[in-house]
Each structure stands twice: as structure tokens, then as C-alpha cells.
């Protein structure tokens, strides 16, 4: 009898423990439901932007044949993006944003890409994975490979005070010397990989005259490191580094070289706001469309970096990726959650395939999800459930859109 009582007590404790483990997730979903999602995506794996002949000026090694024209989405990149779409479909079904047999109406979904081949093709690949039984068109403006100013706005029409603010913010960032020093380790590693010690003598330079211009003698090396990282995603082993065995951290250092300009885009606030203003305006418009369920905007690393800078997203280390600024194929996700009273809240996160998944070493599925890193905004504090109010989020968007807009000749 005593033994039975002991076993009964143990079973009760076990049940209570299992219930306790389930409470946080159940408690959250008992209070909120997912109402709308906006995704700002970077395109997936592309071919290098420059020719093999140009890359041959950096190293005599033979580069991989990516199988497409320069700058275009590769077949491997399309496959990865389709898997990301398929994973998102499962996630949204689980969160009951879409039922399994979902047939979207015209106003439910918006897929909008910059007019480049790689961004249009990325959006179409994502759509294939997310809506395999439905054809949702991808919208874009202008001719293919003609830049859409929503995604790539210029800096024309600004006032002299704009350059003055940029110069002050560049100084606060440490100037050209600090930016060059930031990638010293990657430059050293790249010189070894390319078997070219001359590349270690480059200098990064941000010049401010009629806007910000990125360049300097290090610029060709940045382009070559970009091609090297893309080659790594395509090949996945030391063939990508021309026979040199690199550690994960060494690959991260090389990625930092090619991302130096993206780092500047994010951390020069006035520049971030100037470049992010059109995309942030779409964020506001989409959040105000009550019937919209899902918005997918496909652009570039510059878009993600500038939007994060303009919204004052806190710096966060990104696990399982060699790219620490805006990983290829990454998605800045804005989720609107509503409570039982109809009040709206926002969860912000960066979702991206890990380097292992990009290299084809790990699948992307329910058992191997992409990375999802929560993002937090400066001076806005989440509630105990990790959400911020829609009012706070909308105010941050408004501040980012209107702050110093007059420097660009804009008035709100």
C-alpha cells in the first residue's frame, strides 16, 4: 500500500512538472493570436557582382562557375529560399495565421521586390515554398534590373546640413581609421587565402560630399571577399578558400571585410534614415491595412541594415552565421499579435538560414529551423511576454521617417 502511494505521488509530481513546462507557451497563446506579419528579406545566394577577370586582379586562383550571370540568384540560392518559404508556411499554419488549405484573396498577401533579377527570383522562390498550390504574383516596378527607388533611394536633393550631420556621425563612429582597423583580422586572412600579400595594405574610406560614398583602396578586396563568401555557400568546403582550411571565425572575419560598408550604413544614423525612409513608410501603410495578413518585401543587405539603424535596433550577436550584419537570405520580421481586447503588440526578430544550412550541410525543416533572433529597440521596453505595444512601434516608425527629413527636402 505504501509503495502504491509513493508511486502515485511520483506520478502526480511528474504530471505537475510536465504541466509547468507547458504553461509558458500555452499561457502566451491563451492571451495573444498572430494577426499580421511583415517580412523585409534580403535576396538569397547570388553570383558575384563583378567578373572573373576583375576578381583575377586580386588572385590568380580559379573561381567557381556560379552558372548564372553576375549578380543573379543561383540555383542553390533558389532552393534555399524555397525551403525558407516552406518552413514559414508551417510556422504560420502552427500559429493559425493561415489554415492548411489556405486560398488567399487579393488583399491578403503582398509580395513586392526590387526590380533586380535576384530579388524578383528570391521572392518567387519563397512564394513557391510558402504557397505551393497557389500562384501569388510578385510585384515590382520598372524594367528588370532597373533599380526601384523604394529599395535603393538616392541622396539627391539634400541640404548642406545633411553632409554636416553625416560628417559628425562618421567621426563619432571612429572615422576611416577605426573602420579599417575593424576588419584588420579579415584582411590578413584574405591575403593568405588569395596568396596575395599586397591586399593587406588597403584602407577603407568613407567620404562625405553630396552624401556618403564608400570606397578607398580596400574596395576591390571587399568585392573579392564578397565573392569568396558566396563561393563558400555554393561549395561548402575548403575548395571555396582555394585549398586553405579556414575556421568558422576566420570565415567570419572575411565576411566582416565585405560587410564593412553595410556596417557603416547601419551605424551612421542620418544615412540610415535617409535610405530606410521609403521601406519604413511601407511598414506603416501595411500595418494600417486591416485585411492584410502577410507582406513580403525583397531587397538587399543595405535595406535590412538601414532599417535596423533607422529603427534603433540594439546591436545583437547573430549565432550560427559568418555574416553579422545582414546574412544572405535573412528576413527582418515584424509580427503583429493581438490580445482578447483587440489591442495590438509587436514582436521583432531576424530570421535567417545558418551558414551550415546555406552550405547544404544541414536541412531547413521543422526539425532544423532557421535561426530566429529576437530584436530589441533602444529605449522601448517589452512587456513580460516579450512584446512591445503597437503604439510604441508605430511611434518609432514615425520618428525614423520624419526625423531630419527636412535635410532631404521632405516635409511631413
Secondary structure as GFF3:
##gff-version 3
##sequence-region A 1 412
A	DSSP	alpha_helix	2	31	.	.	.	ID=ss1
A	DSSP	beta_strand	32	42	.	.	.	ID=ss2
A	DSSP	alpha_helix	52	55	.	.	.	ID=ss3
A	DSSP	alpha_helix	75	94	.	.	.	ID=ss4
A	DSSP	beta_strand	109	113	.	.	.	ID=ss5
A	DSSP	alpha_helix	117	130	.	.	.	ID=ss6
A	DSSP	alpha_helix	160	172	.	.	.	ID=ss7
A	DSSP	alpha_helix	175	182	.	.	.	ID=ss8
A	DSSP	alpha_helix	184	193	.	.	.	ID=ss9
A	DSSP	three_ten_helix	197	201	.	.	.	ID=ss10
A	DSSP	beta_strand	205	208	.	.	.	ID=ss11
A	DSSP	beta_strand	212	215	.	.	.	ID=ss12
A	DSSP	alpha_helix	219	235	.	.	.	ID=ss13
A	DSSP	alpha_helix	248	258	.	.	.	ID=ss14
A	DSSP	alpha_helix	260	267	.	.	.	ID=ss15
A	DSSP	alpha_helix	269	287	.	.	.	ID=ss16
A	DSSP	beta_strand	294	299	.	.	.	ID=ss17
A	DSSP	alpha_helix	301	310	.	.	.	ID=ss18
A	DSSP	beta_strand	331	339	.	.	.	ID=ss19
A	DSSP	beta_strand	344	352	.	.	.	ID=ss20
A	DSSP	alpha_helix	355	358	.	.	.	ID=ss21
A	DSSP	beta_strand	371	374	.	.	.	ID=ss22
A	DSSP	beta_strand	388	389	.	.	.	ID=ss23
A	DSSP	alpha_helix	390	402	.	.	.	ID=ss24
A	DSSP	three_ten_helix	405	408	.	.	.	ID=ss25
###
